[in-house]
């Protein structure tokens, strides 16, 4: 969870809700918990790779499974673009777009050679990210240039109203990406029935505390208005606090977190695309696996190309909004699937799945209108493509 989102999501959230982004953060955390609890129950019932793509197919039907898988693929593809943009924005302001494209191309090539992020590397990246955050936050809170007025004025909390807070929650939901992966590891965890239910709320609580501290620090130093327009909030906060010498720590933390997340995302999306292609839900030629490196090289090459196009056409807010829309639809289907489980297979209460379903749909609907329209259009395109493919398959069998 704690990765590039903490370096990127606060600026668009501040643009939506001002200081009310802190309320949005709490809302996002609650909905993330509902989603993770539903995913945990489903993972115990269906311990197979594929996540909600599998759960939706099993509980609701193939079309719902496809919609979840399609939402994951398009949402996480936009996440790749957001990660690349975040990396480049912290490193340089003048050549951010070319650098972001170069990062995508380089890490796509790395993945095509079968080099993926391991658990050991994940721990190293997390340690470096937390170290960078600790240095920057120590400087911000110890620098003596905090303005409590940024949080004290009522208008700073209500500038966007309830729609603004809901939109901020949807955008900050992006920073919680990864929490439900805990639920999908039941086959690899010792005593999963005991460990996973403890791990999910603990991990969410730790991430929420870290994010809250970062959010308060950014608001106290930059204020909502300046935070809303910042391309590199943590680096700008160190400069504004008179601690410019700490800016390299913020840059290094953002770079490490963004590149690590980008590498993992390319790997994960490639494998999901592979699974969907094998089931006929995406073009079959994407299911090709390299005979030597044993990776879905065609899927990852196409993914890299699409992400480069998104980097060239979207800004950070657009990429985060589009990503959140796809992923919120994905988890709405997860909650709907968990709602259908019989009582003996449903550890969390049914109302928790219902709350998660309503919450996901509400946050998705209140995202920036451009993200909502683009998301609906891409979902419609995916569903239409599947309908055409099924119709052609039926015609061939009938012939």
C-alpha positions, -999 to +999 in steps of 0.1 A: +000+000+000+025+026+011+041+036-022+039+062-049+003+072-041+013+090-009+036+112-030+009+119-057-027+117-046-029+146-021-026+174-047-057+164-067-076+156-035-068+191-022-081+206-055-114+187-049-120+193-011-094+217+004-085+207+039-116+184+038-093+159+020-086+146+055-122+136+059-120+120+024-090+101+035-110+085+064-138+077+040-114+060+016-099+040+044-133+027+056-143+016+020-109+000+015-115-021+046-149-032+033-133-042+000-105-060+017-128-079+040-150-090+011-119-100-009-106-121+020-139-140+023-139-147-015-102-157-015-109-183+012-137-197-010-118-195-043-080-197-037-071-192-073-052-164-092-073-138-108-089-120-079-123-105-086-122-116-122-126-152-108-149-142-080-173-124-103-174-153-128-181-178-100-207-158-080-224-135-105-217-149-140-191-145-168-202-110-178-196-097-143-163-115-141-152-099-174-163-064-162-142-068-131-112-081-150-116-053-176-119-027-148-087-041-132-068-040-165-078-004-175-076+010-140-042-004-133-030+006-168-039+042-158-021+036-125+010+028-145+007+062-162+002+079-128+033+062-114+054+073-144+041+108-142+048+110-105+084+097-109+091+122-137+074+152-119+096+148-088+128+143-108+124+172-133+098+198-142+111+207-176+114+172-192+088+153-172+069+138-201+099+124-220+113+110-188+080+093-179+078+077-213+114+065-210+107+050-176+077+030-190+098+017-219+127+007-197+106-012-171+085-029-198+117-041-213+129-053-179+096-073-174+099-088-208+131-104-197+114-120-168+128-098-140+100-091-115+097-076-080+102-102-053+090-100-017+125-092-006+127-063-030+093-052-019+105-049+017+136-030+006+115-005-014+091-001+015+120+006+039+135+032+015+101+049+010+094+051+047+129+064+054+124+091+029+089+100+043+104+100+079+132+124+069+109+148+050+082+148+077+107+153+105+120+183+086+084+196+079+072+193+115+105+204+130+111+233+107+089+257+126+071+271+095+037+255+101+006+276+096-023+263+117-046+287+100-046+264+070-065+239+090-084+262+113-106+281+088-140+264+083-140+273+046-109+253+041-128+222+052-160+229+033-147+245+001-158+215-020-188+205+001-199+168+003-193+162-034-158+176-031-151+154-001-165+123-019-143+131-049-113+135-027-120+101-012-122+086-046-089+101-056-072+092-023-085+056-028-057+054-053-032+056-025-046+024-009-040+003-040-025-031-030-043-037+003-065-065-010-035-084-022-032-097+013-065-115+008-053-133-023-023-150-006-042-176+014-023-205-002+011-190+008+004-178+044+007-199+075-026-203+093-044-180+068-078-181+087-061-165+117-034-144+100-052-127+072-082-113+092-055-098+116-032-085+088-059-066+068-071-042+095-035-038+109-021-029+075-049-005+067-045+012+101-008+017+097-012+031+062-040+054+072-020+068+101+010+074+078-012+091+052-029+112+078+004+125+091+016+133+056-017+150+047-017+172+078+020+181+073+014+191+036-017+212+046+001+230+074+031+240+053+016+245+018-021+252+025-049+237+004-046+262-025-009+257-030-011+219-024-038+216-051-014+230-078+017+212-067+033+187-091+057+174-064+040+181-030+065+167-006+095+183-023+076+217-024+067+213+013+104+210+022+112+241+001+083+261+016+095+251+051+129+265+045+144+230+044+154+228+007+182+205+016+157+178+023+141+180-012+164+153-025+151+129+001+115+135-011+126+131-047+145+099-040+115+085-020+091+093-048+114+079-075+119+046-056+082+042-048+070+051-082+094+029-102+088+000-078+051+003-081+053+007-119+074-025-122+049-045-101+019-031-120+033-040-154+039-076-141+005-079-125-015-065-154+004-087-179-006-118-159-042-107-156-043-100-194-028-135-199-056-151-179-083-132-196-069-140-230-068-177-222-105-175-213-113-158-245-122-125-228-093-107-246-077-114-280-061-148-280-028-136-294-021-118-261-019-151-244+015-159-260+042-167-234+079-162-244+095-197-247+127-186-230+118-159-205+084-174-197+066-140-196+035-128-215+057-107-237+030-096-262+006-085-234+034-065-217+046-049-249+010-038-257+006-026-222+038-005-224+026+011-256-008+020-242+008+035-210+031+056-231+001+070-249-017+077-216+014+095-203+014+117-234-023+126-232-032+127-194-021+148-165-017+133-130-052+141-119-067+126-150-046+094-146-055+090-109-092+097-116-094+072-144-075+046-124-097+050-094-129+047-115-118+013-130-106-001-096-137+011-078-159-008-103-136-038-098-142-037-060-179-030-063-182-064-081-160-079-053-185-067-027-215-078-047-199-113-050-192-115-013-228-105-006-240-137-023-218-160-002-238-183+021-235-175+059-211-204+066-186-190+040-190-153+048-168-143+078-176-105+076-213-096+080-233-091+049-239-054+057-201-048+054-202-060+018-233-038+011-215-008+026-185-015+004-207-018-027-225+014-021-193+032-011-175+021-043-203+031-066-207+065-048-170+074-050-168+063-086-198+085-095-183+116-078-149+114-094-140+142-119-166+141-147-139+136-173-127+105-155-163+092-152-172+097-188-139+082-200-143+053-177-179+046-188-168+048-225-139+024-220-161-001-201-187+002-229-160-005-255-148-036-236-183-050-231-191-044-268-159-061-279-167-091-258-203-093-272-189-092-308-163-118-300-190-141-285-213-135-315-185-144-339-177-175-319-213-186-320-215-180-357-184-202-363-198-230-341-232-227-359-215-229-393 
